[in-house]
């Protein structure tokens, strides 16, 4: 199923660094912004949400939790005793902020993926169209070459018959000239 779209790109949008036009299908969507916006909050929130899945974050959180538990179990301080209610509250607070930030990052990534897949689909359609045009041109040129070859064969046969006729006439003229 082919998606037909006629998208024209204003010349002002085309960058100078893409002379072959490799990214010409991305230009029509380059001006689009995410539904969440591209302000500093959205960008920082997405960066923070991406940080949640890194080994640095996981190791740091594990070290902080281990220190928290050791400090309270060893008795060096008693700000959060055994059931660690404050630690659970901190995890709940972290989860309350992490979930929406992760969803925001996933939604923004999905928007980008959709725009890129649409641009790629247009690119594939353009490649298919160019391939069909080349194939059609090759067929028409092959047909033309076959026709020219037939004409050349006909001309060669005509020249052969004219040459034979000329030779006969030459022989006849020569006989008449030598007999006279």
CNS distance restraints for C-alpha pairs under 8 A (distance, minus, plus):
assign (resid   2 and name CA) (resid 125 and name CA) 7.41 0.50 0.50
assign (resid   3 and name CA) (resid 121 and name CA) 7.67 0.50 0.50
assign (resid   3 and name CA) (resid 122 and name CA) 7.71 0.50 0.50
assign (resid   5 and name CA) (resid 122 and name CA) 7.63 0.50 0.50
assign (resid   7 and name CA) (resid  28 and name CA) 6.98 0.50 0.50
assign (resid   8 and name CA) (resid  28 and name CA) 7.51 0.50 0.50
assign (resid   9 and name CA) (resid  13 and name CA) 6.80 0.50 0.50
assign (resid   9 and name CA) (resid  14 and name CA) 7.48 0.50 0.50
assign (resid   9 and name CA) (resid  24 and name CA) 7.96 0.50 0.50
assign (resid   9 and name CA) (resid  27 and name CA) 6.78 0.50 0.50
assign (resid   9 and name CA) (resid  28 and name CA) 6.06 0.50 0.50
assign (resid  10 and name CA) (resid  14 and name CA) 7.33 0.50 0.50
assign (resid  13 and name CA) (resid  27 and name CA) 6.61 0.50 0.50
assign (resid  14 and name CA) (resid  18 and name CA) 7.79 0.50 0.50
assign (resid  14 and name CA) (resid  24 and name CA) 7.49 0.50 0.50
assign (resid  14 and name CA) (resid  27 and name CA) 6.83 0.50 0.50
assign (resid  18 and name CA) (resid  22 and name CA) 6.64 0.50 0.50
assign (resid  18 and name CA) (resid  23 and name CA) 7.10 0.50 0.50
assign (resid  23 and name CA) (resid  27 and name CA) 6.77 0.50 0.50
assign (resid  24 and name CA) (resid  28 and name CA) 7.86 0.50 0.50
assign (resid  25 and name CA) (resid  29 and name CA) 7.96 0.50 0.50
assign (resid  25 and name CA) (resid 119 and name CA) 4.99 0.50 0.50
assign (resid  25 and name CA) (resid 120 and name CA) 7.25 0.50 0.50
assign (resid  25 and name CA) (resid 122 and name CA) 6.49 0.50 0.50
assign (resid  25 and name CA) (resid 123 and name CA) 6.28 0.50 0.50
assign (resid  26 and name CA) (resid  30 and name CA) 6.10 0.50 0.50
assign (resid  26 and name CA) (resid 116 and name CA) 7.08 0.50 0.50
assign (resid  26 and name CA) (resid 119 and name CA) 5.49 0.50 0.50
assign (resid  27 and name CA) (resid  31 and name CA) 7.62 0.50 0.50
assign (resid  29 and name CA) (resid 115 and name CA) 6.70 0.50 0.50
assign (resid  29 and name CA) (resid 119 and name CA) 7.96 0.50 0.50
assign (resid  33 and name CA) (resid  37 and name CA) 5.99 0.50 0.50
assign (resid  33 and name CA) (resid  38 and name CA) 6.49 0.50 0.50
assign (resid  34 and name CA) (resid  38 and name CA) 6.53 0.50 0.50
assign (resid  34 and name CA) (resid 108 and name CA) 6.26 0.50 0.50
assign (resid  34 and name CA) (resid 111 and name CA) 6.80 0.50 0.50
assign (resid  35 and name CA) (resid 108 and name CA) 7.87 0.50 0.50
assign (resid  36 and name CA) (resid  42 and name CA) 6.70 0.50 0.50
assign (resid  36 and name CA) (resid 104 and name CA) 7.97 0.50 0.50
assign (resid  36 and name CA) (resid 108 and name CA) 7.55 0.50 0.50
assign (resid  37 and name CA) (resid  42 and name CA) 6.49 0.50 0.50
assign (resid  38 and name CA) (resid  42 and name CA) 5.90 0.50 0.50
assign (resid  38 and name CA) (resid  43 and name CA) 6.25 0.50 0.50
assign (resid  39 and name CA) (resid  43 and name CA) 6.38 0.50 0.50
assign (resid  40 and name CA) (resid  44 and name CA) 5.95 0.50 0.50
assign (resid  41 and name CA) (resid  45 and name CA) 5.81 0.50 0.50
assign (resid  42 and name CA) (resid  46 and name CA) 6.07 0.50 0.50
assign (resid  43 and name CA) (resid  47 and name CA) 6.18 0.50 0.50
assign (resid  44 and name CA) (resid  48 and name CA) 6.02 0.50 0.50
assign (resid  45 and name CA) (resid  49 and name CA) 6.06 0.50 0.50
assign (resid  45 and name CA) (resid 101 and name CA) 6.05 0.50 0.50
assign (resid  45 and name CA) (resid 104 and name CA) 7.87 0.50 0.50
assign (resid  45 and name CA) (resid 105 and name CA) 7.62 0.50 0.50
assign (resid  46 and name CA) (resid  50 and name CA) 6.15 0.50 0.50
assign (resid  46 and name CA) (resid 101 and name CA) 6.58 0.50 0.50
assign (resid  46 and name CA) (resid 102 and name CA) 7.39 0.50 0.50
assign (resid  46 and name CA) (resid 104 and name CA) 6.79 0.50 0.50
assign (resid  46 and name CA) (resid 105 and name CA) 4.85 0.50 0.50
assign (resid  47 and name CA) (resid  51 and name CA) 6.26 0.50 0.50
assign (resid  48 and name CA) (resid  52 and name CA) 6.68 0.50 0.50
assign (resid  48 and name CA) (resid 101 and name CA) 7.62 0.50 0.50
assign (resid  49 and name CA) (resid  53 and name CA) 7.68 0.50 0.50
assign (resid  49 and name CA) (resid  98 and name CA) 6.74 0.50 0.50
assign (resid  49 and name CA) (resid 101 and name CA) 5.31 0.50 0.50
assign (resid  49 and name CA) (resid 102 and name CA) 5.04 0.50 0.50
assign (resid  49 and name CA) (resid 105 and name CA) 6.43 0.50 0.50
assign (resid  50 and name CA) (resid  54 and name CA) 7.41 0.50 0.50
assign (resid  50 and name CA) (resid 102 and name CA) 7.35 0.50 0.50
assign (resid  50 and name CA) (resid 105 and name CA) 7.30 0.50 0.50
assign (resid  51 and name CA) (resid  57 and name CA) 6.66 0.50 0.50
assign (resid  52 and name CA) (resid  57 and name CA) 5.95 0.50 0.50
assign (resid  52 and name CA) (resid  58 and name CA) 7.47 0.50 0.50
assign (resid  52 and name CA) (resid  98 and name CA) 7.80 0.50 0.50
assign (resid  53 and name CA) (resid  57 and name CA) 6.99 0.50 0.50
assign (resid  53 and name CA) (resid  58 and name CA) 7.31 0.50 0.50
assign (resid  54 and name CA) (resid  58 and name CA) 6.52 0.50 0.50
assign (resid  55 and name CA) (resid  59 and name CA) 5.92 0.50 0.50
assign (resid  56 and name CA) (resid  60 and name CA) 5.98 0.50 0.50
assign (resid  57 and name CA) (resid  61 and name CA) 6.00 0.50 0.50
assign (resid  58 and name CA) (resid  62 and name CA) 6.12 0.50 0.50
assign (resid  59 and name CA) (resid  63 and name CA) 6.16 0.50 0.50
assign (resid  60 and name CA) (resid  64 and name CA) 6.21 0.50 0.50
assign (resid  61 and name CA) (resid  65 and name CA) 6.11 0.50 0.50
assign (resid  62 and name CA) (resid  66 and name CA) 6.05 0.50 0.50
assign (resid  63 and name CA) (resid  67 and name CA) 6.12 0.50 0.50
assign (resid  64 and name CA) (resid  68 and name CA) 6.02 0.50 0.50
assign (resid  65 and name CA) (resid  69 and name CA) 6.16 0.50 0.50
assign (resid  65 and name CA) (resid  87 and name CA) 8.00 0.50 0.50
assign (resid  66 and name CA) (resid  70 and name CA) 6.05 0.50 0.50
assign (resid  67 and name CA) (resid  71 and name CA) 5.92 0.50 0.50
assign (resid  68 and name CA) (resid  72 and name CA) 6.33 0.50 0.50
assign (resid  69 and name CA) (resid  73 and name CA) 5.88 0.50 0.50
assign (resid  69 and name CA) (resid  84 and name CA) 7.93 0.50 0.50
assign (resid  70 and name CA) (resid  74 and name CA) 5.70 0.50 0.50
assign (resid  71 and name CA) (resid  75 and name CA) 6.33 0.50 0.50
assign (resid  71 and name CA) (resid  76 and name CA) 5.48 0.50 0.50
assign (resid  71 and name CA) (resid  77 and name CA) 6.30 0.50 0.50
assign (resid  72 and name CA) (resid  76 and name CA) 6.40 0.50 0.50
assign (resid  72 and name CA) (resid  77 and name CA) 5.68 0.50 0.50
assign (resid  72 and name CA) (resid  78 and name CA) 5.67 0.50 0.50
assign (resid  72 and name CA) (resid  79 and name CA) 7.17 0.50 0.50
assign (resid  72 and name CA) (resid  80 and name CA) 6.26 0.50 0.50
assign (resid  72 and name CA) (resid  81 and name CA) 5.96 0.50 0.50
assign (resid  72 and name CA) (resid  82 and name CA) 7.42 0.50 0.50
assign (resid  73 and name CA) (resid  81 and name CA) 7.21 0.50 0.50
assign (resid  73 and name CA) (resid  82 and name CA) 6.94 0.50 0.50
assign (resid  80 and name CA) (resid  84 and name CA) 5.36 0.50 0.50
assign (resid  80 and name CA) (resid  85 and name CA) 6.75 0.50 0.50
assign (resid  80 and name CA) (resid  86 and name CA) 6.00 0.50 0.50
assign (resid  80 and name CA) (resid  87 and name CA) 7.45 0.50 0.50
assign (resid  81 and name CA) (resid  85 and name CA) 7.83 0.50 0.50
assign (resid  84 and name CA) (resid  88 and name CA) 6.34 0.50 0.50
assign (resid  85 and name CA) (resid  89 and name CA) 6.11 0.50 0.50
assign (resid  86 and name CA) (resid  90 and name CA) 6.15 0.50 0.50
assign (resid  87 and name CA) (resid  91 and name CA) 6.26 0.50 0.50
assign (resid  88 and name CA) (resid  92 and name CA) 6.15 0.50 0.50
assign (resid  89 and name CA) (resid  93 and name CA) 6.13 0.50 0.50
assign (resid  90 and name CA) (resid  94 and name CA) 6.08 0.50 0.50
assign (resid  91 and name CA) (resid  95 and name CA) 6.07 0.50 0.50
assign (resid  92 and name CA) (resid  96 and name CA) 6.04 0.50 0.50
assign (resid  93 and name CA) (resid  97 and name CA) 6.49 0.50 0.50
assign (resid  94 and name CA) (resid  98 and name CA) 5.86 0.50 0.50
assign (resid  95 and name CA) (resid  99 and name CA) 5.88 0.50 0.50
assign (resid  96 and name CA) (resid 100 and name CA) 7.30 0.50 0.50
assign (resid  97 and name CA) (resid 101 and name CA) 6.38 0.50 0.50
assign (resid  98 and name CA) (resid 102 and name CA) 5.97 0.50 0.50
assign (resid  99 and name CA) (resid 103 and name CA) 6.17 0.50 0.50
assign (resid 100 and name CA) (resid 104 and name CA) 6.00 0.50 0.50
assign (resid 101 and name CA) (resid 105 and name CA) 6.20 0.50 0.50
assign (resid 102 and name CA) (resid 106 and name CA) 6.13 0.50 0.50
assign (resid 103 and name CA) (resid 107 and name CA) 6.04 0.50 0.50
assign (resid 104 and name CA) (resid 108 and name CA) 6.16 0.50 0.50
assign (resid 105 and name CA) (resid 109 and name CA) 6.08 0.50 0.50
assign (resid 106 and name CA) (resid 110 and name CA) 6.01 0.50 0.50
assign (resid 107 and name CA) (resid 111 and name CA) 6.22 0.50 0.50
assign (resid 108 and name CA) (resid 112 and name CA) 6.36 0.50 0.50
assign (resid 109 and name CA) (resid 113 and name CA) 6.04 0.50 0.50
assign (resid 110 and name CA) (resid 114 and name CA) 6.01 0.50 0.50
assign (resid 111 and name CA) (resid 115 and name CA) 6.27 0.50 0.50
assign (resid 112 and name CA) (resid 116 and name CA) 6.14 0.50 0.50
assign (resid 113 and name CA) (resid 117 and name CA) 5.99 0.50 0.50
assign (resid 114 and name CA) (resid 118 and name CA) 6.17 0.50 0.50
assign (resid 115 and name CA) (resid 119 and name CA) 6.25 0.50 0.50
assign (resid 116 and name CA) (resid 120 and name CA) 6.04 0.50 0.50
assign (resid 117 and name CA) (resid 121 and name CA) 6.05 0.50 0.50
assign (resid 118 and name CA) (resid 122 and name CA) 6.32 0.50 0.50
assign (resid 119 and name CA) (resid 123 and name CA) 6.21 0.50 0.50
assign (resid 120 and name CA) (resid 124 and name CA) 6.13 0.50 0.50
assign (resid 121 and name CA) (resid 125 and name CA) 6.18 0.50 0.50
assign (resid 122 and name CA) (resid 126 and name CA) 6.15 0.50 0.50
assign (resid 123 and name CA) (resid 127 and name CA) 6.21 0.50 0.50
assign (resid 124 and name CA) (resid 128 and name CA) 6.13 0.50 0.50
assign (resid 125 and name CA) (resid 129 and name CA) 6.05 0.50 0.50
assign (resid 126 and name CA) (resid 130 and name CA) 6.09 0.50 0.50
assign (resid 127 and name CA) (resid 131 and name CA) 6.06 0.50 0.50
assign (resid 128 and name CA) (resid 132 and name CA) 6.14 0.50 0.50
assign (resid 129 and name CA) (resid 133 and name CA) 6.19 0.50 0.50
assign (resid 130 and name CA) (resid 134 and name CA) 6.15 0.50 0.50
assign (resid 131 and name CA) (resid 135 and name CA) 6.08 0.50 0.50
assign (resid 132 and name CA) (resid 136 and name CA) 6.02 0.50 0.50
assign (resid 133 and name CA) (resid 137 and name CA) 6.04 0.50 0.50
assign (resid 134 and name CA) (resid 138 and name CA) 6.06 0.50 0.50
assign (resid 135 and name CA) (resid 139 and name CA) 6.22 0.50 0.50
assign (resid 136 and name CA) (resid 140 and name CA) 6.23 0.50 0.50
assign (resid 137 and name CA) (resid 141 and name CA) 6.04 0.50 0.50
assign (resid 138 and name CA) (resid 142 and name CA) 6.00 0.50 0.50
assign (resid 139 and name CA) (resid 143 and name CA) 6.15 0.50 0.50
assign (resid 140 and name CA) (resid 144 and name CA) 6.15 0.50 0.50
assign (resid 141 and name CA) (resid 145 and name CA) 6.09 0.50 0.50
assign (resid 142 and name CA) (resid 146 and name CA) 6.18 0.50 0.50
assign (resid 143 and name CA) (resid 147 and name CA) 6.23 0.50 0.50
assign (resid 144 and name CA) (resid 148 and name CA) 6.11 0.50 0.50
assign (resid 145 and name CA) (resid 149 and name CA) 6.03 0.50 0.50
assign (resid 146 and name CA) (resid 150 and name CA) 6.24 0.50 0.50
assign (resid 147 and name CA) (resid 151 and name CA) 6.26 0.50 0.50
assign (resid 148 and name CA) (resid 152 and name CA) 6.04 0.50 0.50
assign (resid 149 and name CA) (resid 153 and name CA) 6.14 0.50 0.50
assign (resid 150 and name CA) (resid 154 and name CA) 6.22 0.50 0.50
assign (resid 151 and name CA) (resid 155 and name CA) 6.09 0.50 0.50
assign (resid 152 and name CA) (resid 156 and name CA) 6.05 0.50 0.50
assign (resid 153 and name CA) (resid 157 and name CA) 6.20 0.50 0.50
assign (resid 154 and name CA) (resid 158 and name CA) 6.13 0.50 0.50
assign (resid 155 and name CA) (resid 159 and name CA) 6.04 0.50 0.50
assign (resid 156 and name CA) (resid 160 and name CA) 6.09 0.50 0.50
assign (resid 157 and name CA) (resid 161 and name CA) 6.19 0.50 0.50
assign (resid 158 and name CA) (resid 162 and name CA) 6.08 0.50 0.50
assign (resid 159 and name CA) (resid 163 and name CA) 5.93 0.50 0.50
assign (resid 160 and name CA) (resid 164 and name CA) 6.15 0.50 0.50
assign (resid 161 and name CA) (resid 165 and name CA) 6.07 0.50 0.50
assign (resid 162 and name CA) (resid 166 and name CA) 5.98 0.50 0.50
assign (resid 163 and name CA) (resid 167 and name CA) 6.10 0.50 0.50
assign (resid 164 and name CA) (resid 168 and name CA) 6.26 0.50 0.50
assign (resid 165 and name CA) (resid 169 and name CA) 6.20 0.50 0.50
assign (resid 166 and name CA) (resid 170 and name CA) 5.99 0.50 0.50
assign (resid 167 and name CA) (resid 171 and name CA) 6.14 0.50 0.50
assign (resid 168 and name CA) (resid 172 and name CA) 6.17 0.50 0.50
assign (resid 169 and name CA) (resid 173 and name CA) 6.03 0.50 0.50
assign (resid 170 and name CA) (resid 174 and name CA) 5.98 0.50 0.50
assign (resid 171 and name CA) (resid 175 and name CA) 6.14 0.50 0.50
assign (resid 172 and name CA) (resid 176 and name CA) 6.22 0.50 0.50
assign (resid 173 and name CA) (resid 177 and name CA) 6.05 0.50 0.50
assign (resid 174 and name CA) (resid 178 and name CA) 6.07 0.50 0.50
assign (resid 175 and name CA) (resid 179 and name CA) 6.00 0.50 0.50
assign (resid 176 and name CA) (resid 180 and name CA) 6.05 0.50 0.50
